[in-house]
Amino acid sequence: MDFQVVVLAGGFSKTLVPLVSKEVPKALLPVANRPVLSYVLELLEQNDLKDAIVVVEGESAALSISSWISSTFVDRLNVEVTAVPEDVGTAGAIRAINHRLSAKDILVVSGDLVSEIPPGAVAAAHRRHDAVVTAMLCSVPVSGPSDSGSSGAKDKAKKSGRYNIVGLDPTKQFLLHLAAGSEVDKGIRVQKSILRAVGQVISFYFSLAEVFFSSCSLPRASLLMQMEIRADLMDAHISVLQDVLNQKETFQSLRRDVLPYLVRSQLRSELLLNGAQSEENGNVKDAFQNSKILLSQLLANASTPSFHEIYALGPAGTAPTLRKTHKCCVYIANNSKYCARLNSIQAFSDINRDIVGDASHLSGYTFSAHNNIIHPSAVLGSKTTVGPQCMLGEGSQMGDKCSVKKSVIGRHCRIGSNVKIVNSVVMNYVTIGDGCSIQGSIICSNVQLQERAVLKDCQTAGELAFEEVGCTLLYKFSAKSARARKCFGL
């Protein structure tokens, strides 16, 4: 077997409350009225990857997902759904199914990925370089609605998600440095420990299009030529890796633990075979001093396509020794290809808009001449308009003089007259009274809005009934906020 495919479907993600529930785990959240997991499984099917293990956190979520897969992909894919304990992390999830993995290389795909990039391209790059890990990187998406009317529109140019600090060789094939970027923002001076190995701290600032270097023991021009620092790429959570998890049983996250460790150990793997102690063996000072030399060599030789092999020759290019290095590679997706992860509430809104908008070719639907999708069983009242880049699901009904713009409406919804819905996602079995206005919001399944309610930039969840006539909600909230709990009974 060439490699095995593992899809990490997660469970009831806390970061997506209140969208997820006991009935709707993360993998079944709707994107254009289809579970987000369907996009991953269809991508595998299109690339002739018919066998996969879907790993789900929690028995309850696993049962729901297994039932949906059995009914949707019967005779199409051979999918084994496996439950693991909750909150074990991505590395822990793979470790928990280690006994089911027999291939040398594992293709790991996140179950919240919506992409058109073929996983086989990542696997091919991995095999071409004989790498220990190959990660797919794609451009950081711009968040926020594209239409005016929501406060998010004002911030569209400012929001670009989380920053990842990535160091690449000039060929953009090898990963030299990686730092989690959730704490990094533009205009903040950042110092990263791996860059101290050149002898001086390299200080760099991030702006929209440039990186500034200072205080470096290597010639500045040489450094800029040998290592490219990028802050505009994100981990797409498609990766191929060899079985390395058993070396570190404390690893929980592939992104935060495993990948940075493998990148760092490109240097330490030589130290261990040349008498020096590693950080894991307690002698941090010796490892740090030797890392200075090795990183200088790494940067000096990174422009050579086979710079990893140079180290195996020993000092001054002598005959091969017992030195061993491993390669951490990257596959950078083409900017023209769509790639996004449903890993936040903002991402949920953005992806839904994209799939009925600019990325409609991924939806699996045939759009009308008006560039929208209205299910044949849906009912529209007199003078009701459903604009371009909109979807109205099966069995839903809308009253007279309604207006829908750049929004997705789910199945079996009941919407009264004179209702305006803009830049929003309305899930299944929602009831909306006459005269309501919904803007930049997410209405979860089974919610009931009484007449003349006004929602702006909100998320509502649970079987709630808003009975106050003229209720106006003009603030953003998190599910954990006291004000949200009081107002919505969360």
C-alpha positions in Angstrom: 0.0 0.0 0.0 1.4 3.4 -1.0 -0.1 5.4 1.8 -3.1 5.5 4.0 -5.6 8.3 4.1 -6.8 9.6 7.6 -9.4 12.2 7.8 -9.5 14.0 11.2 -13.2 15.0 11.6 -13.0 16.4 15.2 -16.0 16.3 17.4 -18.1 19.0 19.1 -15.6 21.9 18.6 -15.7 24.4 21.4 -14.5 27.2 19.1 -17.7 26.7 17.0 -20.2 27.1 19.8 -23.1 27.9 19.3 -23.1 26.4 15.8 -22.3 22.9 16.9 -24.6 20.9 19.1 -25.2 17.3 20.3 -27.1 16.7 17.1 -24.7 18.6 14.8 -21.0 17.9 15.3 -18.5 20.0 13.5 -18.1 17.6 10.5 -21.8 17.9 9.8 -22.0 21.7 9.9 -23.7 22.8 6.6 -21.8 24.5 3.9 -24.2 25.4 1.1 -26.7 23.0 2.7 -24.2 20.1 2.6 -22.1 18.8 5.6 -18.6 20.2 5.4 -17.2 16.7 5.6 -18.8 15.9 2.2 -16.4 18.3 0.5 -13.4 16.3 1.8 -14.8 12.9 1.0 -15.7 14.0 -2.5 -12.2 15.5 -3.0 -10.8 12.1 -2.1 -13.3 10.3 -4.4 -12.4 12.6 -7.3 -8.7 11.8 -6.8 -9.4 8.0 -6.8 -8.6 7.7 -3.1 -11.5 5.4 -2.2 -10.2 4.0 1.2 -10.1 6.2 4.2 -10.2 6.2 8.0 -12.4 9.0 9.5 -11.4 9.7 13.1 -14.0 11.3 15.2 -13.7 12.6 18.8 -16.5 11.1 20.9 -18.8 8.1 20.5 -21.9 10.2 20.0 -20.4 12.3 17.2 -18.9 9.2 15.6 -22.3 7.5 15.5 -23.9 10.6 13.8 -21.1 10.9 11.2 -21.0 7.2 10.5 -24.7 7.1 9.9 -24.5 10.0 7.5 -21.5 8.6 5.6 -23.3 5.2 5.3 -26.3 6.7 3.7 -24.5 9.2 1.5 -21.4 7.4 0.2 -22.6 3.8 0.0 -20.9 2.0 -2.9 -18.8 5.1 -3.5 -16.1 5.0 -0.8 -14.7 2.5 1.7 -14.8 4.6 4.8 -14.1 3.3 8.3 -15.3 5.6 11.1 -13.3 5.3 14.3 -14.1 7.0 17.6 -11.3 8.3 19.9 -11.6 10.1 23.2 -12.5 13.8 23.1 -9.8 16.5 23.3 -6.9 14.1 22.5 -5.7 16.5 19.8 -4.8 15.7 16.2 -1.6 13.9 17.1 -3.3 12.0 19.8 -6.1 11.0 17.5 -3.6 9.5 15.0 -1.7 7.8 17.8 -5.0 6.2 19.0 -5.5 4.5 15.7 -1.9 3.6 15.2 -2.7 -0.1 15.3 -4.8 0.4 12.1 -2.0 2.0 10.2 0.2 -0.3 8.2 1.6 2.0 5.5 4.9 3.9 5.8 3.3 7.2 4.9 0.0 8.6 6.1 -2.0 11.2 4.2 -3.7 13.3 6.9 -6.6 15.6 5.8 -8.6 17.8 8.1 -12.3 17.1 8.0 -13.1 20.8 7.9 -11.3 21.5 4.7 -13.1 22.9 1.6 -10.6 22.7 -1.2 -10.0 21.8 -4.9 -6.3 21.1 -4.5 -5.6 17.4 -5.2 -4.1 15.6 -2.2 -2.1 13.4 -4.6 0.0 16.5 -5.5 1.1 16.7 -1.9 1.8 13.0 -1.7 3.8 13.2 -5.0 6.0 16.0 -3.6 6.5 14.0 -0.4 7.7 10.9 -2.3 9.8 13.0 -4.7 11.9 14.4 -1.8 11.8 11.3 0.4 10.6 13.6 3.1 9.7 12.7 6.7 6.8 15.2 6.5 5.3 17.4 3.7 2.8 20.1 4.6 0.5 21.9 2.2 0.4 25.7 2.6 -2.0 28.0 1.0 -2.7 31.7 1.0 -4.3 33.2 4.1 -7.9 34.0 3.2 -9.4 37.4 3.6 -12.3 37.3 6.1 -15.5 39.3 6.1 -18.6 39.7 3.9 -18.1 41.2 0.5 -21.3 43.2 0.5 -21.9 46.4 2.5 -24.3 46.5 5.3 -22.4 44.4 7.9 -19.8 45.7 10.3 -17.6 43.0 9.0 -17.4 44.6 5.6 -15.5 47.5 7.1 -12.8 45.2 8.4 -12.4 43.1 5.3 -9.1 44.6 4.4 -7.9 44.3 8.0 -8.8 40.7 8.7 -6.6 38.0 7.4 -6.9 35.3 10.0 -4.1 34.0 12.0 -0.5 34.6 11.0 1.9 31.7 10.5 5.6 32.5 10.3 7.2 30.3 7.8 10.8 30.1 6.7 11.4 28.6 3.3 14.5 27.8 1.2 14.8 29.7 -2.1 13.3 26.8 -4.1 10.2 27.0 -1.8 10.3 23.2 -1.4 11.9 22.8 2.1 10.6 24.1 5.4 13.4 25.7 7.5 11.4 27.4 10.2 7.9 27.3 11.5 6.2 29.2 14.3 2.6 29.2 15.4 1.2 32.6 14.5 -2.0 32.9 16.6 -0.2 35.5 18.9 1.4 37.5 16.1 -0.1 40.6 14.7 1.1 43.2 12.2 3.4 45.8 13.7 4.6 43.6 16.5 8.3 42.9 16.8 8.8 39.2 17.0 11.9 37.2 18.0 12.0 33.5 17.3 14.4 31.1 19.1 15.4 29.2 16.0 16.8 32.3 14.4 19.0 33.0 17.4 21.2 30.1 16.2 23.0 32.4 13.8 24.5 34.2 16.8 22.4 37.3 16.9 18.7 37.8 17.1 17.1 38.6 13.8 14.3 41.1 14.4 11.7 41.3 11.8 8.5 43.3 11.4 5.5 42.2 9.4 3.6 44.6 7.3 1.4 44.0 4.3 4.2 43.2 1.9 7.7 43.4 3.4 10.0 41.9 6.0 12.8 43.9 7.6 15.9 42.3 9.1 18.4 43.7 11.6 21.2 42.6 14.0 22.3 39.5 12.1 25.7 37.9 12.2 25.3 36.7 8.6 25.5 39.2 5.8 22.1 40.7 5.3 22.0 40.2 1.6 23.1 36.6 2.0 20.4 35.9 4.6 17.7 37.4 2.4 18.9 35.3 -0.5 19.1 32.1 1.5 15.9 32.1 3.6 12.5 33.5 2.8 10.3 34.5 5.7 6.6 34.4 4.9 3.6 35.6 6.9 1.0 35.2 4.2 0.6 31.4 4.3 -1.5 29.1 6.4 -1.3 25.4 7.1 -4.1 23.8 5.0 -4.0 20.7 7.2 -3.3 18.3 4.4 0.0 16.6 5.1 1.9 13.4 4.6 4.0 12.1 7.4 5.9 9.1 8.4 5.3 7.3 11.7 7.0 9.6 14.1 4.4 10.0 16.8 5.6 7.1 18.9 8.9 9.0 19.5 7.0 11.7 21.4 4.0 10.3 23.3 3.3 13.8 24.8 2.6 15.3 21.4 -1.0 16.4 21.1 -1.2 18.6 18.0 0.3 17.9 14.6 0.4 21.7 13.9 1.8 22.9 17.2 3.9 20.0 18.3 4.8 17.5 15.6 5.6 19.7 12.7 7.7 22.3 14.6 9.6 19.4 16.3 10.4 17.8 12.9 11.6 21.1 11.5 13.8 21.8 14.6 15.2 18.2 14.5 16.6 18.7 11.0 19.5 20.3 12.9 19.6 18.2 16.0 19.5 14.9 14.2 23.2 15.5 13.2 24.1 16.6 16.7 22.9 13.4 18.2 25.2 11.3 16.0 28.3 13.4 16.7 28.5 13.2 20.4 26.6 16.3 21.4 23.6 16.1 23.7 20.2 17.3 22.6 17.7 19.4 24.4 15.7 16.3 25.2 18.7 14.9 27.0 19.0 17.9 29.2 22.0 19.8 27.9 20.3 22.7 26.3 23.4 24.9 26.2 25.5 22.5 24.2 22.6 21.9 21.8 22.2 25.6 21.4 25.8 26.3 20.7 26.1 23.5 18.1 22.9 24.7 16.5 24.5 28.0 15.8 27.0 26.3 13.5 24.5 24.0 11.9 21.9 26.7 11.2 24.6 28.8 9.6 25.5 25.9 7.4 21.8 25.3 6.7 21.3 28.9 5.5 24.6 28.9 3.6 23.7 25.8 1.6 19.9 26.2 1.4 20.1 27.5 -2.2 21.4 24.0 -3.3 18.5 21.8 -4.1 20.1 18.9 -2.3 21.3 20.8 0.8 20.2 18.1 3.1 22.6 15.7 1.4 25.5 18.1 1.9 25.3 17.5 5.6 25.5 13.8 5.2 29.0 14.1 3.7 30.4 15.4 6.9 32.9 18.3 7.4 34.4 19.9 4.3 32.6 17.4 2.0 34.4 14.3 3.3 33.2 10.8 2.7 29.7 9.9 4.0 29.5 9.3 7.7 26.8 8.1 10.0 25.2 11.6 9.9 21.6 11.5 9.1 19.2 14.3 8.3 15.5 14.3 7.4 13.6 16.5 5.1 10.6 18.7 6.0 9.0 19.7 2.8 6.1 22.0 1.7 3.7 22.0 -1.1 2.5 25.6 -1.8 -0.9 25.6 -3.4 -1.6 27.8 -6.4 -3.4 31.0 -5.5 -6.0 30.3 -8.1 -7.2 27.2 -6.3 -9.7 27.5 -3.6 -8.7 26.4 -0.1 -10.2 27.2 3.2 -10.9 25.6 6.6 -14.0 25.8 8.6 -12.2 26.4 11.9 -14.1 29.5 13.3 -17.5 31.1 13.2 -16.2 33.8 10.8 -14.9 31.0 8.5 -18.3 29.3 8.5 -19.9 32.5 7.2 -17.1 33.2 4.7 -17.1 29.6 3.2 -20.8 29.5 2.9 -20.8 32.8 0.9 -17.8 31.6 -1.2 -19.5 28.3 -2.2 -22.5 30.1 -3.5 -20.3 32.9 -4.9 -16.9 32.9 -6.4 -16.2 29.2 -5.6 -19.6 27.9 -6.8 -17.9 25.3 -8.9 -17.2 23.4 -5.7 -20.9 23.3 -4.6 -22.0 20.4 -6.7 -25.1 22.3 -7.7 -26.3 23.7 -11.0 -26.9 27.4 -10.7 -29.8 29.1 -12.4 -29.6 31.8 -15.0 -29.9 34.3 -12.1 -26.8 32.7 -10.5 -28.7 31.3 -7.6 -30.1 28.0 -6.4 -33.7 27.6 -5.5 -34.8 24.1 -4.7 -37.8 22.9 -6.9 -39.8 22.2 -3.7 -39.2 25.7 -2.3 -42.1 28.2 -2.4 -41.7 32.0 -3.0 -44.4 34.5 -2.2 -45.5 37.4 -4.4 -42.8 40.0 -5.2 -40.2 38.0 -3.2 -36.7 38.2 -4.7 -33.8 35.8 -4.2 -30.7 37.5 -5.5 -27.5 36.2 -7.1 -25.2 34.1 -5.0 -28.0 32.8 -2.8 -29.4 29.4 -2.0 -32.9 28.4 -0.8 -33.1 24.9 0.4 -35.6 22.0 0.0 -39.1 22.5 1.3 -38.5 26.1 2.5 -41.2 28.7 2.2 -41.1 32.5 1.9 -43.9 35.0 2.2 -44.6 38.0 0.1 -42.2 40.9 -0.5 -39.1 39.3 1.0 -35.6 40.0 -0.1 -32.6 37.7 0.1 -29.1 38.8 -0.8 -25.8 36.8 -0.7 -27.3 34.3 1.8 -27.8 30.6 2.3 -31.2 29.4 3.6 -31.5 25.8 4.7 -34.2 23.2 4.4 -37.8 23.4 5.6 -37.6 26.9 6.9 -40.7 29.0 7.3 -40.2 32.7 6.5 -42.9 35.3 6.8 -43.6 38.4 4.7 -41.5 41.5 4.4 -38.4 39.8 5.6 -34.9 41.0 4.6 -31.9 38.6 4.8 -28.5 39.9 3.8 -25.0 38.2 4.1 -26.4 35.5 6.5 -26.7 31.8 6.9 -30.0 30.4 8.0 -29.9 26.7 8.9 -32.7 24.1 8.8 -36.2 24.2 10.3 -35.9 27.9 11.2 -39.1 30.0 11.6 -38.9 33.7 10.9 -41.8 36.0 11.6 -43.1 38.9 9.4 -41.0 42.0 9.1 -37.8 40.6 10.5 -34.4 42.0 9.3 -31.4 39.7 9.5 -27.9 41.0 8.5 -24.5 39.4 8.8 -25.9 36.7 11.1 -26.0 33.0 11.6 -29.4 31.5 12.6 -28.9 27.9 13.8 -31.5 25.1 13.3 -34.9 25.2 15.0 -34.6 28.9 16.1 -37.9 30.9 16.0 -37.9 34.6 15.4 -41.1 36.4 16.1 -42.2 39.3 14.0 -40.2 42.5 13.5 -37.0 41.1 15.2 -33.8 42.8 14.0 -30.6 40.8 14.1 -27.2 42.2 13.0 -23.9 40.4 13.3 -25.3 37.7 15.7 -25.3 34.0 16.1 -28.4 32.4 17.5 -28.7 28.8 18.6 -31.0 26.3 20.3 -34.8 26.0 20.2 -35.3 29.7 21.0 -38.3 31.8 20.5 -37.8 35.6 20.4 -41.2 36.9 21.5 -40.4 40.6 22.1 -42.0 42.6 19.3 -39.4 44.9 17.8 -36.5 43.1 19.5 -33.3 44.7 18.2 -29.9 43.0 18.5 -27.2 45.3 17.4 -24.2 43.8 19.1 -21.7 41.0 18.6 -21.5 38.4 21.2 -19.7 35.1 22.1 -21.6 32.2 23.5 -19.7 32.6 26.7 -20.7 36.1 27.4 -23.1 36.8 30.3 -25.1 39.1 28.1 -25.5 36.4 25.4 -26.6 33.8 28.0 -29.1 36.1 29.5 -30.6 37.2 26.2 -30.6 33.8 24.4 -30.7 31.4 27.3 -27.4 29.8 26.4 
